[in-house]
Amino acid sequence: MTFSPELEAKFADLVTHYPEGRQRAALIPMLMFGQDEIGSVTQEMMEELGRRLGLSTMQVDEVVGYYSMLHKKPVGKFHVQVCTNVACMLRGGAELYDQACHKLGLGHKQVSADGRISLEEVECMGACSWAPAIQVNYDFHHEVSTDQLNKILEGLEK
Amino acid sequence: MKLFNEPSPLETRIISFRFGLENSASLDTYLAHDGYKALRKAVEMTPDDVINEVKASSLRGRGGAGFPTGLKWSFVPRASEKPKYIVVNADESEPGTCKDRLLIQNDPHQLIEGVLLGAIAVGAKKGWIYIRGEYNYLIAIMDKAIAEAYKNGYLGKNICGTDFEFDLYTHTGAGAYECGEESALLESLEGKRGVPRIRPPFPAISGAFQAPTLLNNVETFCSVPAILRMGGAAYAELGVPKSGGTRMVCMSGHVNKPGVYEVPLGFPMMKFVNEIGGGVWKGRQLKAIIPGGSSSPLLKAEECDIPMDYDSIAKAGSMLGSGGLMVMDETTDMVKVALRIMRFYQHESCGWCIPCREGTTWLKKMLQRVTDGHGQTRDIDLIGDLAQNMLGRTFCPLGDAAAMPTIAIVKKYRNEFEAYVAKNPFAVSELVSIS
């Protein structure tokens, strides 16, 4: 499989960042950036990255299985992540998550039928002083009120 | 996205004083405000002089463990056949903590300078900044700053016109709390599952790629340029004995003005909440404070009238930890807090060792049972007992981090657990023998 020329250039640079013979170190960044482009970590991608870094597909697979941000099944075009950990919970994070479930008709790690939106209840995302917080893909939204959540979600449904 | 709060006049801004300046992340702004001055000084110094200055500052690790930084730096062997490396822990994921994000976002060059000072001290030529996956936008900010530093002779070969050379790269994580633990982070950096390594050897002897490695938290590195500029002794003076300088404290929860504020070590906790944080919100009473991230045992309101430094908080039975201070008002349901904390640790346990993997799983199940109204009195004892038995018996500190807050909550708020059990119509007062 091939990636875009931009990503190929990024990968070519990335493997030079690590000591000679330790190029496996590039695996997790490659999986993350690859996923950002393809939408999920596919079997084909695991085989390809394994081949490039001298790893068996199973070695790649066991790494993929460990990290919560690597998905083997595609998430939605907009992946809504609601934090309900303590700092967010104290300021209404759990209620926001319930509201998102209700409004989207989705549960934890579910994807809408059209593949547009997915929902995940996530652990602390480092926005504690601006709680409650959500992330849509990589974009943070801080101090989210119920009204704001409605607006954010409606914006995604369009 | 502006993420620094209105500064409070009660702050002592040593490492956050550039926050809020125009283009604060740019090299120009950095240079106009004392930037790379410490580096220019350090390239003329011997490694031992740099380490001694850090030792004199009594700086302690800002990631959570609070280990004396100068001492840690001196552990990296002077002579080494292998190359030596620097790794920056920017895998900030301790619940309640959001300071490293601000330090990188608003002042990335300060981190680069801190790393370079570490490199001079231990003789390293290469380093990585391990940034948690969720902080994707920080990678772009950091990469831009690194590129600027290369272009202007602060990274690469012949730094500041000397023969000192250093290469620095960003490295993204992919979502795992465990990777904030230093040895798990190193495994992850090498492209593996983030399971912890057995120690010794410590990273100073065998770290990244099995070479001597200096590994510190973002804030720890960021504090070093100021130490070299003002002198270790002057920096130490800002704090209290054995806890020098200032630190970023992330205030969250039920306060009027949550935010990240820089205060000297030893700053009174109640003054911090009431005067900097504007007090507990909605005119309510304080119930408890988690002082240093969710791993630290909570303190009841009456225990909070203490200075915020490593030793004072340890004396009160908790930890300053990562500086994630969470305030809880009188309406807070402590059983739910205990459950939410345990759900987190159960999710994040790497599964490598049994006391943690099974312990967190069963603690979560039992706490869920109590919260759902199906708990028995013996569950309360068993929760405390199980947590107690995890302490010190796990491969890495994650097991302790799960056990410590649980033990504290059950001990300090047992009445709330009992109230949940009392609502269970099938609760029995004694364990019934059916033989």
Interface residues (C-beta under 8 A of the other chain):
Chain A: H17 Y18 P19 R22 R24 A25 A26 L27 I28 P29 L31 M32 F33 L53 E62 V63 Y66 Y67 S68 M69 L70 T84 N85 V86 A87 M89 L90 R91 E123 C124 M125 G126 A127 C128 S129 W130 A131 Q135 Y138 F140 H142
Chain B: M1 L3 N5 P83 E92 S93 E94 P95 G96 T97 C98 D100 R101 K126 W128 R132 G133 E134 Y135 N136 Y137 Y169 H171 T172 G173 A174 G175 A176 Y177 S188 L189 E190 G191 K192 R193 G194 F209 A211 C250 M251 S252 G253 H254 P258 G259 V260 I290 S294 G324 M326 V327 M328 T332 K336 V337 R340 I341 F344 H347 E348 C350
